[in-house]
Amino acid sequence: MKRLGQDTVGTAGRRGRRATAGVLAAAVASVLLAGCGGQDAPPDRSAPEQQPAQGGGQSSQDGAPGGDAGAKAAAAMPKSAPERLSIPALKVSSPLEPLGQHKNGSMQTPRDPDKAGWYEPGPTPGSQGPAVIAGHVTWNGKPAVFHALSKMKAGDTIDVTRQDGSTAKFTVDRVSQYPKNKFPTLEVYKNLDHAGLRLITCSGEYDQGKHYYPDNLVVFASLTGRA
């Protein structure tokens, strides 16, 4: 797997930040493509360089390709580190490990297959931008925290409790599956004018010989409330 990243300065400063965020977003994608399947895909294995897909990938619950619910999204929240992820439809409730980067630039994956992890260099869930939470789909042949992620659909809810005592409430916009060699970097990690969330895991038919999942599953969600 790989990486991501308001101000009151002038236009030039904002442009610089937007450009930097774009570079970081592209980096994240390279990292996220590997290591999401537990020991089946070692976290230090680099993924191949990805080019943004031109609408490629299949969506299990379509919105318009690349479309988030920005128009109906709630106002972004102040930054605060996340502590727990809850997905009522899947009966998933997991504390969140902070995920950083390996020396080779790849994103760390959760050490515990029963826990999801938040990519710490990126936006915090609820703050403006595409926050990333990753989890294993299997671990040594057994179901892991995101094993049922493909069952999610548009309209499902996701709650993220945060360090400041607040809860960021997200609604799923769509769920899409992409071949790893056609991962749509810009679509998944582009800058947003609202608070977004991406849940990412591996998907597709597991190759026993290569110890490898060929696809990535991405849940796109937008902040629609808070508590």
Beta strands, then each sheet from edge to edge (+ up, - down):
strand 1: 58-61
strand 2: 82-87
strand 3: 92-99
strand 4: 116-119
strand 5: 129-134
strand 6: 138-139
strand 7: 142-143
strand 8: 157-162
strand 9: 167-179
strand 10: 195-203
strand 11: 215-226
sheet 1: 1+ 9- 8+ 2- 3+ 4+ 5- 10- 11+
sheet 2: 6+ 7-
end
